[in-house]
Amino acid sequence: MAGKVKCLDEAHGKNWSAYHGDCCDVLRYLPANSIDFSVYSPPFGSLFVYSESAADMGNSADDDEFARHYAFMVAEKLRVTKAGRLTVVHCSDLPQTKWKDGAVGIKDFSGQIINIHTRAGWIYHGRRTIWRDPVVEMTRTKHVGLLYKQLRKDSSKSRGGMPDYLMTFIKPGENSEPIAHTPEDFPLDQWQEWASPVWMTVNQTNVLNVKAARDAHDERHLCPLQLDVIDRALIMWSNPDDVVLSPFMGIGSEGHCALKLGRRFIGVELKDSYFRQAVRYLDALDRQEKFVMGSAAQ
């Protein structure tokens, strides 16, 4: 699906290619107007350190440095995407801490992503808010704003839980390959739910297993994008046999869903252990397909 790409390693299957390297570099080798759709969750600014590589966007010194780094990828993503087609970015806003930011609050990370895309030439297309359980967030983060005892002590510091967002952007131009649905493959009641600005039914635990991808020096954060969310994005905004890109492939969640839904996939991942686990997942789908076809032929 791409010519010779300069990267640390690569692997290929029947309908997928995976590249171990910096997405800012790898995307430069992809042909212009070659990608039908992209979906991914980017590094959350400078909040988490994902690897020791200087090329890792998670190693940014601050939010401004992350924005400059991320903007290079967003511009390349626009170049490789076909006219009239979409990119989907999953994110949440970020906690602001006193020790790092000078005050406790919330940083508008979703707004920063919108600004970076629109400055690069993308058209802001919309967003879905994905409900998340505030009790789970409170248990995980112990954030003072979610503690019940804080409400009883001084509710001026109390806040609501933080949702996820699924934001869509479209490349200017006319889409030459319409994404058309029938009542059979996309029933009206499904559309009425998916058209809602708030998705209440995403299963937060429906993710690929992350344990095999962790290493001894791993960061504290490895939370793959829910497969429900990826499936909805692929069904809504891509066609079968489309080429789907994930510039932050992680352990391969977007590729897993793309292949199961009959799309092709290109993924890029910088961290070695994530790349290797993603390749195992993608290769397993190839082997599963061969097994099913072999069984059907008997």
Secondary structure, DSSP 8 states (H G I E B T S, - for coil): --S---SSEEEE-SSEEEEES-HHHHGGGS-TT-BSEEEE----TTS----S-TT-GGG-SSHHHHHHHHHHHHHHHHHHB-TT-EEEEEEE-EEE-HHHHSS-EEE-HHHHHHHHHHHHT-EEEEEEEE---HHHHHHHH--GGG-HHHHHH-GGG------EEEEEEE-SS--SS-----TTTS-HHHHHHHTSSEE----TT-----GGG--TT--S------HHHHHHHHHHH--TT-EEEESS-TTTHHHHHHHHTT-EEEEEE-SHHHHHHHHHHHHHHHHHHHHHHHHHH-
